[in-house]
Amino acid sequence: MVRIFQLKNSAIKLVNDFFAKGHQRTLEVKKNIASSFLIKGLSIAINLALVPLTINYVNPSQYGIWLTLSSIIGWISFFDIGFGNGLRNRFAEAKASGNYEKARIYVSTTYTTLAILFTIVWLIFLITNFFLNWSTILNAPEEMAVELSKLAFIVVSFFCLQMVLKTINTIIIADQKPAKAMFFDMLGQLIALCIIYILTKTTHGSLINLGLALSGAPVFIIIIASLWFYTTDYKYFIPSLKYFKLSSVYDIIKLGSKFFLIQIGVIVIYQTNNIIIAHISNMEAVASFNIANKYFGIIVMAFSIIMAPFWSAFTEAYVKNDFYWMQTTLKKLTYISFLGILGICVLILISKYIYVLWIGNSVYIPISTTIIVGVNNMVLLLIWLYTPLLNGIGKIKIQTMTYIFAIICHIPFALFLGKNTGIVGVILSSAIFSTFILIFAHIQVRLLVKNKAKGIWND
């Protein structure tokens, strides 16, 4: 009994020391990671529950249509032109140097610019939607054309509103408090889950109802979060038109435009796969790919939780020339990434049994799909190891160039491989170009943390 008591006290002391000893920047990161794991764990559970619930509410084919439509509409985020990520760095830099007025100017400028941009985008879509045949675009039955047009309008409207309002999330994350941003994201997912559950009990399957639930719930939560934070923690940074500065638009976009190109690359490499698979195969294949991706996404998501606070932490460290902290931190994160890869290998081995427990026999997922999606997620996990540092200190020219190369090559190469080898070929293309991006990121990061980067490697 005494031995058990001593072990208990030792464990408590170990936990207390973990969160109480070390560099202040590291302690903040640890607290956010711990909170984020709890919140993201709930988020993962909600997302996993959403898959069978959604499939049962509609059907595998309609679920595939929803996934493909969501991927296409996700392209609207292009019109952010990097403002979100540009604000993230500029806000963190201004706050780290104690210039709160400059931080508020950046916030106000971002809200105003995004509101103008996405109002224009929404109006353009409102007009062009009358001429779009969504049945052809999504390879869906012709009789669904009217329903899909209405669904697209609903989702685009909510998405444009969300792109403006989610600036509050950027501010929270830039302030090295990503756990709070994750909490509100999780609430949006939870409300959507509850609504869809109610719909399964009260209505017949409807893509319109599904779109309203999954698109509207996050917007509602973001509005609540904005009202809360701008009257409490961030009342000094509350956006105002009088703080809009045209010169700050250029300051943000100069950095943000590089993030914009990277963002396009990410969407082209990963989000176009749904559309390519839909056209070379069918909607059931889209569903099988996405389910496998969500399955391995558990590991990638866990690693992204760990990495999330480091973007702004690296920004602060670089501003203060703390290269020693950057080196030691990256070394520890590398060990964690290897554990993530091992975890993906284990998930591949037990996938057959987990799929049955999770979704039953409603969707068939070949082992070849599972393996290639697992490999693709391994590469993605390693990219996540390096991008927070590169993005946080704004050294992204090489990253931008490698993504541009991937943008040009991925779609034709994926179509070529897909027509010859099916879904495996499409995902293999993503894995190949992701590996290309990873190699250059690895080289640049190693030079930067040793303060030896010169020329293009330091740009």
Secondary structure as UniProt FT lines:
FT   HELIX           2..20
FT   HELIX           24..57
FT   HELIX           60..73
FT   HELIX           74..80
FT   TURN            81..82
FT   HELIX           83..96
FT   TURN            97..98
FT   HELIX           100..128
FT   HELIX           129..131
FT   HELIX           134..137
FT   TURN            138..139
FT   HELIX           142..144
FT   HELIX           145..165
FT   HELIX           167..174
FT   TURN            175..176
FT   HELIX           178..202
FT   HELIX           207..229
FT   TURN            230..234
FT   HELIX           235..237
FT   HELIX           241..243
FT   HELIX           246..266
FT   HELIX           267..271
FT   HELIX           272..280
FT   HELIX           283..307
FT   TURN            308..309
FT   HELIX           310..319
FT   TURN            320..321
FT   HELIX           323..359
FT   TURN            360..361
FT   HELIX           367..393
FT   HELIX           397..421
FT   HELIX           423..449
FT   TURN            450..451
FT   HELIX           455..458
//
